[in-house]
Amino acid sequence: MDNKKSEKFKKARVTLPENLRPIYDGFVTQYTFHTTRLFGRGYVAYEVLASLVRDGWRPAADPLKETNQSG
């Protein structure tokens, strides 16, 4: 994924403890998918997403089929 090569992605990711990095990675992937689908551009505020993960953001449920990026 191109986002993982971004300096901004890396800068935000390194601020997280190791155990939260996979959650951040998934959040970035989903956020990028949905901003691209809805707005035609995969804009991501990496520091904001890292802050949300640090503050306790976690997926609460499995995605609905119509919004799932693999569905």
C-alpha positions, 0 to 999 in steps of 0.5 A: 500500500502506498500509504505505508511508504509515506513519510507522514504515515511513518511519522504518525505510526512510530508514535504508537506502541507496537501493539497499536500499529496493526490497528492503525494500519487497518484504520488507514486502509479503511479510511483511504478506501472510503475517501477514495470511494466517496471523494475520488481521493485517498486523503488521510490525516495520519496524525489524527488517525493515530491520535484516535487509535491512541485514544481507544478507537477500535472497530466495534463490529464487522463491516456491513457488506455494502461498505466493506472494501472486499465486498 
